[in-house]
Amino acid sequence: MDFHQTTLDVATTPLHPVWSPLDRSAGDLEGQVYRAVRDRILQGQLLAGQRLPSTRVLANALGVARSTVVLAYDRLKAEGYLEAASGSASRVAPVAKLASPGPDRAEPTTPWPIVEPHAQRFFEPGIPDLADFPHATWARCLGARARSLRIHDLGYGDAGGIRELQEAIIAHVADRRGVVARPEQVLVLPSTRAAIGLLASIRLQPVAGDASIAWMEEPGYPAARALLQAAGARIVPVPCDSAGIDVSKASGPPARLIYVTPSHQYPTGATMSLQRRLALLEVAQASGALIIEDDYDSEFQYASRPIAALQGIDRNNVVAYLGTFSKVLAPGVRVAYAIVPPWLQEDANLGLQLRGAVVPIHVQAALADFIREGRLRAYIRKMNAAYAARMAMSLAALSHHCGQVLHLSSGAGGLQLATWFKDQRIDDRAMAHKLSRHGYAMQPMSRFHLGQPRPGLVFGISRVSSDTVEEVVAKLGRLLRE
């Protein structure tokens, strides 16, 4: 069943739409929903006057925050694709459809796989559990600020963000992560991807030969690699082992930019040793490189306190520290931040202003209140305990049912668990594709490599349930051994 059929059924069924799954690895979930609806309208697959699923129903079917669908619908309404009176359903507005592409310009015919709404996607990495999100508290903070914005808050303001949130972020990361900085060094952005793209555009000079060199952990975060390449980077993969990135094994010209995840390496989960951290800082200082420290989910540590940030021991201002509330709270909050060295502040603020990558003022103000009231700290404490239990359950079940097939990492922190096949001849992409047909959403380790991969699977543990983990992992073990 396609989305066209779904919309026809919505009015007469118990609102169980069927929708193609979003590509979470590509990010911008709001944009994916927007483009999917827009394109179907323009191609005539959705007709004028047809009713769309409610934002709540579609959000449940896609497994995303309702705010993601609300923002996509609002954008479609603003651009004239949808229309809705207050309190009524969204319907397709009268829009001229695009001409069908000719045979030489036809779109690929391979359909997206279809998933049933509410169908469980087991072990999907990269997303937090939203079931315990403090909806009432967040709504109160958001509503209060939306109703009471001051006149000067309604102007364009500083591109880097409002002072209240900058101060709240500094207080939080200084206490939790050992970051040393002033509030004016904080840039508030919609995502860490926006931050990576901004810093790459400032630092890399593609036409200047060696000035385009960027070092990246191997294996490493595919989205960061794509963003650096889009900025014209020549990527140099640098080996990463259980002690983190090993800059002594980097080859070729010195780097202009170095991307790392030192506190909880993505995807292996390794923590960079102090010796490796000092060596990295020394290399960056000697070569004039900027280090991008992506601290994406290091709030969650299960064996100890969160590891102190690399930025906190940087004495030469070579580190830009990135953090996000998408992993800690919810992707739909759409707030991240970069804490840049003082010498980079002016260029970073100018670049951010030109890009227009801003977070709405009332959202920034609400988040500042949420942090200052201690709500963020309480939520992190609660979810750290929950995720620690889920990681332990996952490790125990995988060790019991899959231990003959997989090597498991320690699972000492974060929302994902790295594993490697004991049989190195296994094609992990083919295996991941096979498992996806049975509802498993692990990522193949090879997609994180530029060079020869060590085949394995990356598990997400955020939504593991004690009621089903044994059954789910037992079935997985059988599939892996087939």
Secondary structure, 3 states (H helix, E strand, C coil): CCHHHHHHHHCCCCCCCCECCCCHHHCCHHHHHHHHHHHHHHCCCCCCCCECCCHHHHHHHHCCCHHHHHHHHHHHHHCCCEECCCCCCCEECCCCCCCCCCHHHCCCCCCCCCECCCCCCECCCCCCCCCCCCHHHHHHHHHHHHHCCCHHHHCCCCCCCCHHHHHHHHHHHHHHHCCCCCHHHEEEECCHHHHHHHHHHHHCCHHHHHHHEEEEEECCCHHHHHHHHHCCCEEEEEEEECCEECHHHCCCCCCCEEEECCCCCCCCCCCCCHHHHHHHHHHHHHHCCEEEEECCCCCCECCCCCCCCHHHHCCCCCEEEEEECCCCCCHHHCCEEEECCHHHHHHHHHHHHHHCCCCCHHHHHHHHHHHHCCHHHHHHHHHHHHHHHHHHHHHHHHHHHHCCCEEECCCCECCEEEEEECCCCCCHHHHHHHHHCCCECCEEHHHHCCCCCCCEEEEECCCCCCCCHHHHHHHHHHHHHC
